[in-house]
Amino acid sequence: MQVEHSGHFIYGSGYRITLQLDLQWDSQSGDSAVQREREAAQHAVAAIAELSRELIDPLEFGLLKCVMHQVHGVWLVAEQPVPNCHWYLKPTWRAADPLYTHPVVIDAETVDESAMLMLVDSMFAEPCELGVDQWPSWDEMYVYTAWARVPDAVAAAAGDSSRR
């Protein structure tokens, strides 16, 4: 199936939705920095899925990988290039967005919470060379393209059975 863009945008203004959650980590738990970064990413994916429920069906999901380090007890993004920094999840039937150069593209039947979590796990599992006191992390997650879900009452009134 070939899908073409209709020229219409929903939330195409460039504004971002920021979801904030203060995670409480026990410094005595023995969790590594990578485990904590993965946990934060899992919470972010869950928030995206909850926000999307009954509202949108994501058509692509992206994740930007970065390297973190600790300076005087503060976690900061390291200023170094990261190979394979852009991770991109899309449905198998959709062509990859050419916006990014050399993204790691992963296909899924649907771009849902489980597929997004699989992308997060794949990104963290990829080996990379890091300096002392550095660890892989993520900088940004996004859903740029989505189908809006039309409420049943609106779809019925319009005579549309597709609900998208």
C-alpha positions, 0 to 999 in steps of 0.5 A: 500500500502506498500512502501519500501525504495529504498536505495537512498537518496536526500539531505541525507548528514546531511546538513541542509537548514536554512531558516531565516526570521526576524519577526517584532513584535510590543511590544505594540500589546498585543500578547503573547509569545505563539502567537508569537512562533505560528506565527513564526512556521506558517511562517516556515511551509509556507517557507517549503511549498514554497521551496517544491512546484514543487520540493518535496512531503514530506512524513514526517514532524517533529516538536521538542517542547521546552520550552522558557523563558526570561532572561534579555530581551533575549528569551532562550531555557529552559534547562528542559525536555519537555514531548511529545517533538517530534511531527511527521506527516506522511501519513496514509499509512506510518509506523512511523519512529522508530527513536524517542521514544514515538513521538506524531504521527499524520496521514494525507492523505497527508503531505502538508502545511495544515497538517503541520499547523494542527500539529503546532496548535496541539502542541501549544494546548497541555497543559503542566506544565510550570514555571513562565515566561515560554512558549511552543515553537518549536526548529526545523522542518524537512522533512527527507523523501520526494519524488522528483518530476520529471519535465514533460520533464524528465518523458516523456523522460524516459517514466515514467508517475508517475512523482515521 
